[in-house]
Amino acid sequence: MLNRDEDILQAAENWQKAGHGVALATVVETWGSAPRPAGSSLVINDDGTFLGASPAAASRARSSPRRWT
């Protein structure tokens, strides 16, 4: 099930109010058998909890040392 943009933004707001660092991402280009189309959104917080896009995207976001800067 795809998460609505409103759900993703609400999660981001809730996590930020709870004191978490939050990052939002948007899929801008895909190729091959991508699990989500361009325009799909993802929110991830500083403990690695995510909502939206795909687990693979969240994994790449968690591996980035620049994710919270």
C-alpha positions in Angstrom: 0.0 0.0 0.0 1.3 3.4 -0.9 1.3 6.1 1.8 -0.4 9.4 1.0 1.8 12.5 1.0 -0.4 13.8 3.9 0.5 10.7 5.9 4.2 11.2 5.3 4.1 14.9 6.1 2.1 14.2 9.3 4.7 11.6 10.4 7.5 14.1 9.8 5.7 16.7 11.8 5.0 14.3 14.7 8.6 13.0 14.8 10.0 16.5 14.7 7.7 17.6 17.6 8.9 14.5 19.5 12.5 15.8 19.1 13.7 13.6 16.2 15.8 14.7 13.3 13.8 14.2 10.1 14.6 14.0 6.4 12.2 14.0 3.5 13.0 12.6 0.1 11.3 12.4 -3.3 12.0 9.9 -6.0 13.0 12.0 -9.0 14.0 9.3 -11.5 13.6 5.6 -11.9 14.9 2.9 -14.2 14.4 -0.9 -14.5 11.9 -2.5 -12.2 11.8 0.3 -9.6 9.3 -0.4 -6.8 7.9 3.1 -6.8 7.4 5.7 -9.5 9.0 9.1 -9.8 7.3 11.5 -7.4 7.0 8.9 -4.5 7.9 10.3 -1.1 9.8 9.0 1.9 10.3 10.3 5.4 12.9 8.9 7.8 13.9 9.9 11.3 17.1 9.8 13.2 16.5 6.3 14.6 15.9 4.8 11.2 12.1 4.6 11.3 10.7 5.4 7.9 7.4 5.8 6.1 6.8 5.8 2.3 8.8 5.1 -0.9 10.5 1.7 -0.3 12.6 -0.2 2.2 15.5 0.0 -0.3 15.3 3.8 -0.4 15.2 3.9 3.4 18.3 1.6 3.6 20.2 3.9 1.3 19.1 7.0 3.3 20.3 5.3 6.5 23.7 4.6 5.0 24.3 8.2 4.0 26.5 10.1 6.4 24.9 13.4 5.3 21.3 12.4 6.0 20.7 14.8 8.9 22.8 17.8 7.8 
